């Protein structure tokens, strides 16, 4: 089973969830050979709970994952911590939503939950806990207390960081760091749109039908990480596309705000003036 353990459903935190946009992403994930993914949307994204409300309308949920045709989608979220850093939590939908509800007081920058407290919160549920992009300059993890880091299940080999810092150098840093802590490394594309799917993924050597199965496969090393030769091109194109889509979204928002204030007549006058 090929699974990407770090993915997003939305273009950015500021945008609303779009079923059409996500369905296009899922089609691309399948086209790139994935059998499963973890949906690790940012915990403080705009209207977080609506993401899963939409997922419930779009796909059947069997108690462990969403069935998007041939693709398994395991629920999850990406959580900011006070000390700086991001932690991926993956599990059953009810456990993710309950954990997210407990994080409601900690969604604002400057008021994020302390790392140790997040670990305690997560350990109250059977969640897979992955330290995201541990060497990213803006949100590192390597500075944190080792005893807390060892409470994680794995560390994230991240496609964006491999592009930014070099595939082999970044992989060596992450694998050495994880090995020092006695932890495995898992792969995640960190994609916010369709082009990064398949750039990195984990190929499990055994069937996994639950997060418990995933944790067992990861802890036992029953998987291989694959890095596509096309990773630099995929991530570069992804970054460019994301910038373009965000710019288009901003223009649409500006246009929508303009219409109620000025009306059709004002738009027509503006168009006429520009033509003349």
Secondary structure, DSSP 8 states (H G I E B T S, - for coil): -EEEEEE-SSSSTTS---HHHHHHHHHHHHHTT-SEEEEEEETTSTTHHHHHHHHHHHSEE-SS-EEETTEEEEEEEEEEBTTS-EEEEE--HHHHHHHHHHTGGG-STT--B-HHHHHHHHHTTT-EEEE--TT-SSS--TTS-HHHHTTSSEEEEEHHHHHHH-HHHHHHHHHHHHHHTT-EEEEE--BSSGGGTTSEEEEESS---SHHHHHHHHHTT-EEEEE-TTHHHHHHHHHHHHHHHHHHHHHHHHHHHHHHHHHHHHHHHHHHHHH-
